[in-house]
Every structure is written in C-alpha cells, then in structure tokens.
Amino acid sequence: MRHESALLNVIDVEATCWDGQPPPGSVSEIIEIGLTVVDVSARRRVSRHRVLVRPVRSAVSEFCTELTGLTQAEVERGVTFAEACRILVGEFGAGERPWASWGEYDRRQFARQSQADGVAYPFGHPTERTHTNAKAVFAEAYGLHKKPGMDHALRIAGLPLEGRHHRGEDDAWNIAAIVLDLLGRGAWPAPSGGFTSASGLT
C-alpha cells in the first residue's frame, strides 16, 4: 500500500470560454477536471481520471468546442460542481494530498467557483497550502525568463505531447510527465509536512 504522502494529484481544468466577452449573465465555469495521480516515490504516473462537470451559469460555445472538443450535450451529462468537489475529496484525498497544476489558473478558478457556488473549496485553506505551480518550478529549473505554455515545456524537456492539448484529462497526463522530469532533475519542491507551495513563483 503506497503511503498517501507519496501521492500527488496533477490537475488540469477546462472551463466554458468564448472568443471575446462572455454572453450577458454568463461566467466561466469548470466543465472538465482532468486528474493524474503521480507516485512521487516511485516516480511514475499511476492512474488518470476525468470528471465532467455540468455548467449552470453558462453554456459551451462553438469556440470552446473547437478548443477542447467538449460539447454542451456532453457536459450536460456531467455531475454538479459540488459533486465534482466531493469526488476530489472522497476518491482522491484532495483535502490532504498535495496537488499541482500548470500555472495558477486552475487553483484560482476552483477558489472563484467554490465561493460563487457556496461549495467548500476541495483542497483545504489557505487555497495555496498544498498547491505547487508546476509552470513556475519548470521555468526556474530550466533557467527561463518567461514561463512557457505546457506544450512548449514538453518540447523543451524532450517529451511527447500525448493526446489532445486543451483536453483536461490529456493535459493532466502531460503535466504529470513534466513533473516526473522535474523530479528526475531534483527540481521538484521537497515535502515538509505537505509539499512546499511554489505559488510565490507565479
């Protein structure tokens, strides 16, 4: 049985989006949560998951479908945001397990939507407590002045882009590959009663 502290959740969300301003009354909402579990001790990706989330204050635009491949009909079969957060906590230990995303967008989107929907933020408080900004860690490790997008980072690291970019499940899987690269370089923040947050490196 793996010790829980050896596991890291790598998360990437897709949200409703538009080519320009959202329609009146619409706000950006999470529609897909991609999650890859990394065993930090064994330095491998152990599982990949996808949670579709049903938006309630927006709809999937044609632009959003072109970007993510997700359709309104598909996300309507998803769970509520509250249920998605319960899944993260109940099945993936989100309240205690450290997690990482590419940049700060995912953490901030969860915080915004949790507040707007009156749902408990699934990753504990303060919001950056267990979060590592993998983009910032990568830029520092590679001595980059500008933080690259995920696809550019994969090229820099000599890693393949697996699946479809802007599909949450695939992006989380690819970000996890970058995390493993950083672990191999000794550049990933060491745990200290939970993983050190790199949110100061935004």
Beta strands, then each sheet from edge to edge (+ up, - down):
strand 1: 7-15
strand 2: 30-39
strand 3: 44-52
strand 4: 99-101
strand 5: 131-133
sheet 1: 3+ 2- 1+ 4+ 5+
end
